[in-house]
Amino acid sequence: MRVTRLLITDFRGWKSLDLRPRDHAVVAGVPRAGRSDVIEALARVLDPEAAHGPSLSDLHQTAPVEGESEDQTSQFEAGSEAASPESAEPVRASTAEVEVTLSDLDPEIEQLVDGYLQPLDATGMASEDDEADPSAPQCVRLTYRLSYDHETEALESVVYYPARSNPEANHLLRVPAAVRRALPVITLNAGVPLQLRAGGSLRRYIEERDPKAAVAAFEVLREAVGEAVTALSKDPAITEAVDALLAVGGTGKRLGDSPITAGDVGFLAEDGSVSALLRTLRAALRLDTAGPLALTTHGSTVTAVLSMAEAMLLADVPGAVVLADDFGDQLDAATAEHLASLIRNRSGQAWLSTRRPEVARAFEPGDVVRLVRHGGQRTYHQLPQVSDRKQLVAHRQLHTQLLPALTAPVVAVTEGPHDVAVLGMTNRRYPPHRLPLSAYGVRLVAAGTGSDGGIDQVPQIADLAKQLGFRVIGVVDADKPSQQSADQLDKVKKSCDVVIQLPEKTAIERAITAGARLAQLAAASSVLTVFGQPDPLAVEATEQTVTNLCVTLHKKGLHEPFLDALYRELQPEPADAEEQHGAEPEEDASVVHPPLLAAILDAITTAASSSYNGPTMVVLESVGRPDEDAA
């Protein structure tokens, strides 16, 4: 069974959503964009056992627009709470609906919903055309409706067949509970694993697998524990201590109708029942030479893996729709990808919300549904189906380049991995009072994964990022003016929200050296010999030898060690203790950055804001050599 369409109206934070997955759905995106709400909406329709009870917060709220007229306020759905333009109270919808279209139904399900089946068109929608192709696949629509009566202050929820209902006339043909329970839908709810107590997932599986054997096993436990406790109660070490206690002040003579002794005292686990005994048991694992240790001692990853394994064991229904919220949160990267892959292969359709890029890595690029917020409104993005070779090449970069940025609202696309390495190192060295790129929701991304980078590759990954709803900032070199470079820059402009261009004739290697004294560059350049490369500035430090240094950095990829050495040279010598005593430290005195690299990062953070209204093409000013070196 598959969900071909999810239609949400006024449910929680979603004003509207019309989502039509092509296969599986990995729901990811920025915080507060509605991942959990999508999974909960599906559960409200499909899984009566997993759905939570409705609440007033399930109805969508919209903040009133300041200065809005009564006529404008009335544009909200009929029955919404009225709010004056001056009121600070939000406008709450009176009705929320979640409609799900199901296809690929097995014969038993089709028989249960006979009379409500409709032809399925190519877009994943149920066809309303009376002359639709009778040989088309069949589907059924189910709708969850939540309504609020303002007079009685009561919430009412119902799941009905929209095909033969009329909500406006309050004529709703309800879906029987037996039909919903028959749907192959599994909700993965991870809990404490390996619990034998009533209600535990392992206990449930044991009893479902063989009820008689389960009863017999627990009876053996009860008898064995009873015998062990009886033997313990008769042990002289116990009876002598109990008799001594009862002899104090004649306590044993005063407690009952007749004097009691140690023979009248026994021991039980809580109320003596097997259930009480099982509640006290905790799983212990032997994972190494330390011997058996309590499950909690082994760490959160072991617990999370076993918990998810239990949930999947109970969810082993072939062809089922599998729902899971925040999948992989407590798992390590490899296990998250592995379990996601198992779900994808075993289920009819997986709906997993996640913050982990490793979960998305187990699925095809077209399965990723990325949720974002634009201007406070939620929306979603999916990659289009591949229709040409360029799209195919671009889609390959989703797994290699964009997945690590899955939950970031902004990506800054550079010409290659060297740019990312250099800007990343500078970004990491910002002092605490100067916010790094992550504080602005920015992730650095390279166009290409190695020597295939360059300005020609920037539009490919930028277009891919735009299709997934990222705000895209391009960071490019200023190549030698020509018709070719102008055309390349035009393509970058069309693909990005903002383009930041380095100064004329400046690539990332020049950006590192800009603004530093020749003596500082010469001292830092000596680090190249550690990597088996000649030092271009060993004999003389001139602008020409600095050019040779930039060529060496570019060809040999030694950007990071050189930049690390340059940072040490850029930092000012500590002043004498007497001079420093009582002096106020400057804001950035702790770290001096290569000035052009700092300017690039500042430009990125400025352009990252969704409220940015500056130029879409930002050309950075060149940074000259200090006067004493220029002389």
C-alpha positions as CSV (number, residue, x, y, z in Angstrom):
1,M,0.0,0.0,0.0
2,R,1.2,3.5,-0.8
3,V,0.1,7.1,0.0
4,T,0.0,8.9,-3.3
5,R,-1.3,12.2,-1.9
6,L,-1.3,14.0,1.4
7,L,-3.6,17.0,1.5
8,I,-3.6,19.1,4.7
9,T,-5.7,22.1,5.5
10,D,-5.4,24.2,8.7
11,F,-3.8,21.4,10.7
12,R,-1.3,22.7,13.3
13,G,1.3,24.9,11.6
14,W,0.2,23.9,8.1
15,K,-2.2,26.3,6.5
16,S,-2.2,24.1,3.4
17,L,0.0,21.3,2.1
18,D,-0.5,19.2,-1.1
19,L,2.3,16.6,-1.1
20,R,2.5,13.8,-3.7
21,P,5.5,11.6,-3.1
22,R,6.7,9.6,-6.1
23,D,7.9,6.6,-3.9
24,H,9.1,6.8,-0.3
25,A,9.2,10.1,1.6
26,V,12.1,11.3,3.8
27,V,10.8,14.4,5.5
28,A,13.6,16.7,6.5
29,G,14.3,20.4,6.6
30,V,14.8,23.4,8.9
31,P,13.5,23.6,12.4
32,R,9.8,24.5,12.9
33,A,9.0,23.7,9.3
34,G,6.5,20.9,10.2
35,R,8.3,17.5,10.0
36,S,6.5,16.0,13.0
37,D,3.2,17.5,12.0
38,V,3.3,15.7,8.7
39,I,3.9,12.3,10.4
40,E,1.2,13.1,13.0
41,A,-1.3,14.1,10.3
42,L,-0.8,10.7,8.5
43,A,-1.2,8.9,11.8
44,R,-4.5,10.7,12.6
45,V,-5.9,9.2,9.4
46,L,-4.3,5.8,9.1
47,D,-3.4,4.5,12.6
48,P,-6.1,4.7,15.3
49,E,-3.7,3.0,17.8
50,A,-0.9,5.5,17.3
51,A,-2.8,8.8,16.9
52,H,-2.8,11.2,19.8
53,G,-6.0,12.7,21.1
54,P,-7.0,16.0,19.5
55,S,-6.3,19.3,21.1
56,L,-7.2,23.0,20.4
57,S,-3.6,23.5,19.3
58,D,-4.2,21.1,16.3
59,L,-6.2,23.9,14.7
60,H,-4.1,26.3,12.6
61,Q,-3.6,29.8,14.0
62,T,-2.8,32.9,12.0
63,A,-1.7,36.2,13.5
64,P,-3.9,39.1,12.5
65,V,-2.3,41.6,10.2
66,E,-1.9,45.0,11.8
67,G,-4.3,47.5,10.2
68,E,-6.4,44.8,8.6
69,S,-10.0,45.7,7.9
70,E,-13.0,43.6,8.9
71,D,-13.5,42.6,5.3
72,Q,-9.9,41.3,5.1
73,T,-10.3,39.5,8.3
74,S,-13.3,37.7,7.0
75,Q,-11.3,36.1,4.3
76,F,-10.4,33.3,6.7
77,E,-12.5,30.2,6.6
78,A,-16.1,30.5,7.6
79,G,-16.5,29.8,11.3
80,S,-13.1,31.0,12.3
81,E,-12.9,33.0,15.5
82,A,-13.5,36.6,14.9
83,A,-10.7,39.0,15.9
84,S,-10.6,42.8,15.6
85,P,-7.7,44.3,13.7
86,E,-6.4,45.7,17.0
87,S,-6.6,42.4,18.8
88,A,-3.3,40.6,19.5
89,E,-5.1,37.3,19.7
90,P,-4.4,35.0,16.8
91,V,-7.2,33.9,14.4
92,R,-7.8,30.2,14.9
93,A,-9.4,28.0,12.2
94,S,-12.6,26.2,13.3
95,T,-11.9,23.1,11.2
96,A,-8.8,21.2,10.2
97,E,-8.7,18.4,7.6
98,V,-6.1,15.8,6.5
99,E,-6.9,13.8,3.4
100,V,-4.9,10.8,2.4
101,T,-5.2,9.0,-1.0
102,L,-4.2,5.3,-0.8
103,S,-3.3,3.1,-3.8
104,D,-1.8,-0.4,-4.4
105,L,-4.5,-1.9,-2.1
106,D,-4.6,-5.6,-1.6
107,P,-7.8,-7.4,-2.5
108,E,-9.0,-7.7,1.1
109,I,-8.7,-3.9,1.6
110,E,-10.4,-3.2,-1.7
111,Q,-13.3,-5.4,-0.6
112,L,-13.6,-3.5,2.7
113,V,-13.7,-0.1,1.0
114,D,-15.8,-1.2,-2.0
115,G,-18.2,1.5,-3.0
116,Y,-15.6,4.3,-2.2
117,L,-12.9,3.3,-4.7
118,Q,-12.0,5.9,-7.4
119,P,-9.7,5.8,-10.4
120,L,-6.2,7.1,-9.8
121,D,-4.8,9.6,-12.3
122,A,-1.1,10.0,-13.2
123,T,-0.6,12.8,-10.7
124,G,-1.5,10.7,-7.7
125,M,-4.9,12.2,-7.3
126,A,-8.3,10.4,-7.3
127,S,-10.1,11.2,-10.5
128,E,-13.5,12.8,-10.3
129,D,-14.2,12.3,-14.0
130,D,-17.2,10.0,-14.6
131,E,-15.6,9.0,-17.9
132,A,-12.2,8.0,-16.4
133,D,-10.5,5.0,-17.7
134,P,-12.0,2.0,-15.9
135,S,-8.7,0.1,-16.3
136,A,-6.9,2.7,-14.3
137,P,-5.5,1.7,-10.8
138,Q,-8.0,2.1,-8.0
139,C,-7.5,4.2,-4.9
140,V,-9.5,5.3,-1.9
141,R,-9.5,8.6,0.0
142,L,-9.8,8.9,3.8
143,T,-10.1,12.2,5.6
144,Y,-9.5,13.2,9.2
145,R,-11.7,16.1,10.2
146,L,-11.2,18.1,13.4
147,S,-13.8,20.7,14.3
148,Y,-14.3,23.1,17.2
149,D,-17.7,24.3,18.5
150,H,-17.1,27.7,20.0
151,E,-20.4,27.7,21.9
152,T,-19.9,24.4,23.6
153,E,-16.1,24.7,23.5
154,A,-15.9,21.1,22.3
155,L,-13.6,19.4,19.9
156,E,-14.9,16.6,17.6
157,S,-12.9,14.4,15.3
158,V,-14.0,12.0,12.7
159,V,-12.4,10.0,9.8
160,Y,-14.7,9.8,6.8
161,Y,-14.9,8.9,3.1
162,P,-14.8,12.2,1.1
163,A,-15.9,10.4,-2.1
164,R,-19.5,10.1,-0.9
165,S,-19.7,12.8,1.8
166,N,-20.8,16.4,1.9
167,P,-19.0,18.2,4.8
168,E,-20.8,21.5,4.1
169,A,-24.1,19.7,4.8
170,N,-22.5,17.9,7.7
171,H,-23.1,14.6,5.9
172,L,-20.1,12.5,6.6
173,L,-19.8,8.7,5.8
174,R,-17.5,7.6,8.6
175,V,-14.8,5.0,8.1
176,P,-15.4,2.0,10.4
177,A,-12.7,1.4,13.0
178,A,-12.3,-2.2,11.6
179,V,-11.3,-0.8,8.2
180,R,-8.7,1.5,9.7
181,R,-7.3,-1.4,11.8
182,A,-7.1,-3.5,8.7
183,L,-4.9,-1.1,6.9
184,P,-1.2,-2.2,6.8
185,V,0.1,0.8,8.6
186,I,2.9,0.7,11.2
187,T,4.0,3.5,13.5
188,L,7.5,3.1,14.9
189,N,7.6,4.3,18.5
190,A,10.9,3.6,20.1
191,G,10.8,2.9,23.9
192,V,13.0,1.2,26.6
193,P,14.1,-2.0,25.0
194,L,14.2,-5.6,26.3
195,Q,11.3,-5.1,28.8
196,L,9.6,-8.3,29.9
197,R,7.0,-6.4,32.0
198,A,3.4,-6.0,30.7
199,G,3.3,-3.4,28.0
200,G,6.9,-3.8,26.9
201,S,7.6,-4.3,23.2
202,L,9.6,-7.5,23.7
203,R,6.8,-8.9,26.0
204,R,4.2,-8.1,23.3
205,Y,6.3,-9.9,20.7
206,I,6.8,-12.9,22.9
207,E,3.1,-13.2,23.6
208,E,2.1,-12.7,19.9
209,R,4.6,-15.3,18.7
210,D,3.5,-18.1,21.0
211,P,1.0,-17.2,23.8
212,K,1.1,-20.7,25.4
213,A,4.9,-20.8,25.5
214,A,5.0,-17.3,27.0
215,V,2.7,-18.3,29.9
216,A,4.7,-21.5,30.5
217,A,8.0,-19.6,30.6
218,F,6.7,-17.0,33.1
219,E,5.2,-19.8,35.3
220,V,8.6,-21.5,35.4
221,L,10.0,-18.1,36.6
222,R,7.4,-17.8,39.3
223,E,8.0,-21.3,40.6
224,A,11.8,-21.0,40.6
225,V,11.7,-17.6,42.4
226,G,9.2,-19.0,44.9
227,E,11.5,-21.9,45.7
228,A,14.6,-19.7,45.9
229,V,12.8,-17.3,48.2
230,T,11.6,-20.1,50.5
231,A,15.1,-21.5,50.8
232,L,16.4,-18.0,51.5
233,S,13.8,-17.5,54.3
234,K,14.8,-20.8,56.0
235,D,18.5,-20.1,55.9
236,P,19.9,-19.8,59.5
237,A,21.5,-16.5,58.7
238,I,18.1,-15.1,58.0
239,T,16.0,-16.9,60.6
240,E,18.3,-16.1,63.5
241,A,18.3,-12.4,62.6
242,V,14.5,-12.3,62.2
243,D,14.0,-14.1,65.5
244,A,16.3,-11.7,67.2
245,L,14.2,-8.8,65.8
246,L,10.9,-10.4,67.0
247,A,12.3,-11.0,70.5
248,V,12.9,-7.3,71.1
249,G,10.4,-6.2,73.7
250,G,8.2,-9.2,73.0
251,T,7.4,-7.9,69.5
252,G,6.6,-11.4,68.1
253,K,4.0,-11.9,70.8
254,R,2.1,-8.7,70.2
255,L,1.8,-8.6,66.4
256,G,-0.7,-11.4,65.8
257,D,-3.3,-13.6,67.5
258,S,-0.4,-15.9,68.6
259,P,3.3,-15.5,68.9
260,I,5.1,-15.4,65.6
261,T,8.7,-16.6,64.8
262,A,11.0,-16.5,61.7
263,G,9.0,-19.4,60.3
264,D,6.1,-17.1,59.9
265,V,8.0,-14.5,57.9
266,G,8.5,-14.8,54.1
267,F,9.6,-12.5,51.3
268,L,7.8,-11.5,48.1
269,A,8.6,-9.3,45.1
270,E,6.1,-6.4,45.6
271,D,2.7,-8.2,45.7
272,G,4.1,-11.6,44.9
273,S,2.8,-11.8,41.4
274,V,4.8,-12.6,38.3
275,S,4.0,-9.2,36.9
276,A,5.5,-7.5,39.9
277,L,8.6,-9.6,39.6
278,L,9.0,-8.8,35.9
279,R,8.7,-5.1,36.6
280,T,11.9,-5.3,38.7
281,L,13.9,-7.0,36.0
282,R,16.3,-5.0,33.8
283,A,18.2,-6.2,30.8
284,A,21.9,-6.8,31.2
285,L,24.2,-7.3,28.2
286,R,27.7,-8.9,27.9
287,L,29.3,-6.9,25.1
288,D,33.0,-7.2,26.1
289,T,35.3,-8.6,28.7
290,A,33.7,-6.5,31.4
291,G,30.9,-9.1,31.7
292,P,27.2,-8.5,31.9
293,L,26.3,-4.9,32.6
294,A,23.0,-3.1,32.9
295,L,21.7,-1.9,29.6
296,T,21.9,1.7,30.6
297,T,25.6,1.3,31.5
298,H,26.4,0.6,27.8
299,G,25.4,4.0,26.6
300,S,22.6,5.6,24.6
301,T,23.5,4.1,21.2
302,V,23.1,0.5,22.3
303,T,19.7,1.4,23.9
304,A,18.6,3.2,20.8
305,V,19.6,0.4,18.4
306,L,17.8,-2.3,20.4
307,S,14.8,0.0,20.8
308,M,14.5,0.5,17.1
309,A,15.1,-3.2,16.4
310,E,12.2,-4.0,18.7
311,A,9.9,-1.5,16.9
312,M,10.9,-2.9,13.5
313,L,10.3,-6.5,14.7
314,L,6.7,-5.7,15.6
315,A,6.4,-3.7,12.4
316,D,7.4,-6.5,10.1
317,V,4.2,-6.3,7.9
318,P,5.1,-6.8,4.2
319,G,3.9,-3.9,2.0
320,A,3.0,-1.7,5.0
321,V,3.2,2.1,5.2
322,V,5.7,2.8,7.9
323,L,5.5,6.0,9.8
324,A,8.4,7.3,12.1
325,D,9.1,10.7,13.6
326,D,12.6,11.9,14.3
327,F,14.0,8.7,13.0
328,G,17.7,8.1,13.8
329,D,18.0,10.8,16.4
330,Q,19.8,8.6,19.0
331,L,21.6,6.3,16.5
332,D,25.1,6.5,15.2
333,A,25.5,7.4,11.6
334,A,26.1,3.9,10.2
335,T,23.2,2.3,12.1
336,A,20.8,5.1,11.2
337,E,21.6,4.6,7.5
338,H,21.4,0.8,7.9
339,L,18.0,0.7,9.6
340,A,16.6,3.3,7.2
341,S,17.7,1.1,4.3
342,L,16.0,-2.0,5.9
343,I,12.7,0.0,6.3
344,R,12.9,1.2,2.7
345,N,13.5,-2.4,1.4
346,R,10.8,-4.1,3.6
347,S,8.0,-1.6,3.5
348,G,5.5,-0.7,0.8
349,Q,6.2,2.9,1.6
350,A,8.3,4.6,4.3
351,W,7.4,8.0,5.7
352,L,10.4,9.0,7.9
353,S,10.9,12.4,9.4
354,T,14.6,13.0,10.3
355,R,17.3,15.5,11.2
356,R,20.0,13.0,10.2
357,P,21.6,13.2,6.7
358,E,22.5,9.5,7.0
359,V,18.8,8.5,7.0
360,A,18.3,10.4,3.7
361,R,21.4,8.8,2.3
362,A,19.6,5.4,2.3
363,F,17.0,6.8,-0.1
364,E,16.9,8.1,-3.7
365,P,17.3,11.9,-4.2
366,G,13.7,12.1,-5.4
367,D,12.5,10.6,-2.1
368,V,13.7,13.6,-0.1
369,V,10.9,16.0,0.9
370,R,12.6,19.2,2.3
371,L,10.4,21.5,4.4
372,V,11.3,25.1,4.8
373,R,9.8,28.4,6.1
374,H,9.6,31.4,3.7
375,G,8.3,34.6,5.3
376,G,6.9,32.6,8.2
377,Q,5.0,30.3,5.9
378,R,5.7,26.6,5.6
379,T,6.3,25.0,2.2
380,Y,8.0,21.9,0.8
381,H,10.5,21.2,-2.0
382,Q,11.3,18.0,-3.9
383,L,13.7,17.4,-6.7
384,P,12.1,17.0,-10.2
385,Q,12.4,13.7,-12.0
386,V,15.6,13.5,-14.0
387,S,14.9,14.3,-17.7
388,D,18.4,15.0,-19.0
389,R,22.1,14.3,-18.4
390,K,22.8,17.6,-16.7
391,Q,20.1,16.9,-14.1
392,L,21.5,13.4,-13.6
393,V,25.0,14.8,-12.9
394,A,23.6,17.5,-10.6
395,H,21.5,15.0,-8.6
396,R,24.6,13.0,-7.7
397,Q,25.8,16.0,-5.6
398,L,22.9,15.7,-3.3
399,H,24.4,12.8,-1.4
400,T,28.0,14.1,-1.6
401,Q,27.5,17.8,-1.0
402,L,24.1,18.9,0.1
403,L,23.0,16.2,2.6
404,P,25.2,17.5,5.4
405,A,23.4,20.8,5.0
406,L,19.9,19.2,5.1
407,T,18.7,21.2,8.1
408,A,20.5,24.5,7.4
409,P,18.4,27.3,5.7
410,V,21.4,28.7,3.8
411,V,24.2,27.3,1.8
412,A,27.2,29.2,0.5
413,V,28.5,27.5,-2.6
414,T,32.2,28.0,-3.4
415,E,34.2,27.0,-6.5
416,G,35.8,24.0,-4.8
417,P,36.9,22.1,-1.7
418,H,40.0,24.3,-1.2
419,D,37.7,27.4,-0.7
420,V,35.6,25.5,1.8
421,A,38.7,24.3,3.7
422,V,40.2,27.9,3.9
423,L,36.9,29.7,4.8
424,G,36.1,26.9,7.2
425,M,39.4,27.3,9.1
426,T,38.9,31.0,9.3
427,N,35.4,30.6,10.5
428,R,36.5,28.1,13.2
429,R,39.0,30.6,14.6
430,Y,36.5,33.3,15.3
431,P,36.4,34.2,19.0
432,P,33.3,33.5,21.0
433,H,32.0,37.1,20.8
434,R,32.1,37.0,17.0
435,L,29.5,34.6,15.7
436,P,30.5,31.9,13.2
437,L,28.5,31.0,10.0
438,S,26.5,28.4,11.8
439,A,24.9,31.1,14.0
440,Y,23.4,32.5,10.8
441,G,22.2,29.1,9.5
442,V,24.9,28.9,6.8
443,R,26.7,25.8,5.6
444,L,29.7,26.0,3.3
445,V,29.4,23.7,0.2
446,A,31.9,23.1,-2.5
447,A,31.0,22.9,-6.2
448,G,32.5,19.6,-7.2
449,T,34.3,17.2,-5.0
450,G,37.9,17.6,-6.2
451,S,39.6,18.8,-9.4
452,D,36.2,19.0,-11.1
453,G,35.3,22.2,-9.2
454,G,35.3,25.7,-10.7
455,I,32.9,28.5,-11.5
456,D,31.2,26.3,-14.2
457,Q,30.2,23.8,-11.4
458,V,28.6,26.4,-9.2
459,P,25.3,26.8,-11.1
460,Q,24.8,23.0,-11.0
461,I,24.8,22.6,-7.3
462,A,23.2,26.1,-6.8
463,D,20.3,25.0,-8.9
464,L,20.0,21.8,-7.0
465,A,20.0,23.7,-3.7
466,K,17.4,26.1,-4.9
467,Q,15.1,23.2,-5.9
468,L,15.4,21.9,-2.4
469,G,14.4,25.3,-0.9
470,F,17.8,26.6,0.3
471,R,18.8,30.2,0.2
472,V,21.9,30.1,-2.0
473,I,24.9,32.4,-1.8
474,G,27.6,32.0,-4.5
475,V,31.2,32.7,-3.7
476,V,33.3,33.0,-6.8
477,D,36.7,34.2,-8.0
478,A,37.2,37.2,-10.2
479,D,38.6,35.6,-13.4
480,K,40.4,37.5,-16.1
481,P,37.7,39.6,-18.0
482,S,36.5,37.9,-21.1
483,Q,33.3,37.0,-22.8
484,Q,33.6,33.5,-21.4
485,S,34.0,34.7,-17.8
486,A,31.1,37.1,-18.2
487,D,28.9,34.3,-19.5
488,Q,30.0,32.1,-16.6
489,L,29.2,34.8,-14.1
490,D,25.8,35.4,-15.6
491,K,24.9,31.7,-15.1
492,V,26.0,32.0,-11.4
493,K,23.9,35.1,-10.9
494,K,20.8,33.3,-12.3
495,S,21.3,30.3,-10.0
496,C,22.0,32.2,-6.7
497,D,20.1,34.6,-4.5
498,V,23.3,36.6,-3.9
499,V,26.7,36.3,-5.5
500,I,29.9,37.4,-3.6
501,Q,32.9,37.9,-6.0
502,L,36.4,38.2,-4.8
503,P,38.5,41.3,-6.0
504,E,39.9,41.4,-9.5
505,K,42.5,38.7,-10.3
506,T,41.9,37.1,-6.9
507,A,41.4,33.4,-6.2
508,I,41.3,31.8,-2.7
509,E,45.1,31.6,-2.6
510,R,45.5,35.3,-3.2
511,A,42.7,35.9,-0.6
512,I,44.8,34.1,2.0
513,T,47.9,36.3,1.4
514,A,46.1,39.6,0.9
515,G,46.9,42.2,3.6
516,A,49.8,40.2,5.2
517,R,53.3,41.6,5.3
518,L,55.9,39.9,3.1
519,A,57.9,39.0,6.1
520,Q,54.9,37.2,7.6
521,L,54.3,35.3,4.4
522,A,58.0,34.3,4.2
523,A,57.9,33.0,7.7
524,A,54.7,31.0,7.1
525,S,55.9,29.7,3.7
526,S,58.7,27.7,5.3
527,V,56.0,25.2,6.5
528,L,55.9,23.9,2.9
529,T,59.2,22.1,3.3
530,V,57.6,19.9,5.9
531,F,55.4,18.5,3.1
532,G,58.3,18.0,0.8
533,Q,57.8,21.1,-1.3
534,P,60.4,23.9,-1.9
535,D,59.8,27.2,-0.2
536,P,59.1,29.8,-3.0
537,L,60.0,32.6,-0.5
538,A,63.1,31.1,1.0
539,V,65.5,33.3,-1.0
540,E,63.5,36.5,-1.4
541,A,60.0,37.7,-0.5
542,T,58.6,39.7,-3.4
543,E,55.3,40.0,-5.1
544,Q,56.5,37.6,-7.8
545,T,57.6,35.0,-5.3
546,V,54.2,35.4,-3.6
547,T,52.6,34.6,-6.9
548,N,54.8,31.5,-7.1
549,L,53.6,30.6,-3.6
550,C,50.0,30.9,-4.6
551,V,50.6,28.5,-7.6
552,T,52.2,26.0,-5.2
553,L,49.3,26.2,-2.8
554,H,46.8,25.7,-5.7
555,K,48.7,22.8,-7.3
556,K,49.7,20.9,-4.2
557,G,46.6,21.6,-2.1
558,L,48.5,22.9,0.9
559,H,46.1,25.7,1.9
560,E,45.4,24.5,5.4
561,P,49.0,24.1,6.7
562,F,50.1,27.4,5.2
563,L,47.0,29.3,6.6
564,D,47.7,27.7,10.0
565,A,51.3,28.9,9.9
566,L,50.2,32.4,8.7
567,Y,47.8,32.7,11.6
568,R,50.7,32.3,14.0
569,E,52.6,35.0,12.2
570,L,49.7,37.4,12.1
571,Q,49.1,37.4,15.8
572,P,50.7,40.4,17.6
573,E,53.6,39.9,20.0
574,P,52.4,40.1,23.6
575,A,53.2,43.4,25.2
576,D,55.3,43.7,28.4
577,A,53.3,42.9,31.5
578,E,53.7,46.5,32.8
579,E,52.2,47.9,29.6
580,Q,49.3,45.4,29.7
581,H,48.4,46.0,33.3
582,G,45.1,47.8,33.6
583,A,44.6,48.0,29.8
584,E,41.2,47.2,28.2
585,P,41.6,44.4,25.7
586,E,40.4,45.2,22.1
587,E,37.4,43.3,20.9
588,D,39.3,41.2,18.4
589,A,42.7,41.3,20.1
590,S,42.6,37.6,20.7
591,V,42.8,36.6,17.0
592,V,43.9,38.5,13.9
593,H,42.5,37.1,10.7
594,P,43.6,37.5,7.1
595,P,41.6,40.6,6.2
596,L,40.1,39.4,2.9
597,L,39.0,36.1,4.3
598,A,37.3,37.9,7.2
599,A,35.6,40.1,4.6
600,I,34.3,37.1,2.7
601,L,32.8,35.6,5.8
602,D,31.2,39.0,6.8
603,A,29.7,39.3,3.3
604,I,28.2,35.8,3.6
605,T,26.6,36.4,7.0
606,T,25.1,39.7,5.7
607,A,23.6,38.1,2.6
608,A,22.4,35.0,4.6
609,S,19.5,36.9,6.2
610,S,16.1,36.4,4.5
611,S,15.5,40.1,5.1
612,Y,18.6,41.1,3.1
613,N,17.7,43.8,0.6
614,G,21.1,44.8,-0.6
615,P,22.7,44.2,-4.1
616,T,22.5,40.6,-5.4
617,M,26.1,41.0,-6.8
618,V,28.6,42.0,-4.1
619,V,32.2,42.6,-5.4
620,L,34.7,42.8,-2.5
621,E,37.3,45.5,-2.4
622,S,41.0,44.5,-2.8
623,V,43.2,44.5,0.3
624,G,46.7,45.9,-0.3
625,R,50.0,45.1,1.3
626,P,50.9,47.2,4.4
627,D,53.0,50.3,3.5
628,E,56.2,49.1,5.1
629,D,56.3,46.0,2.9
630,A,55.2,47.9,-0.2
631,A,58.2,50.2,0.2
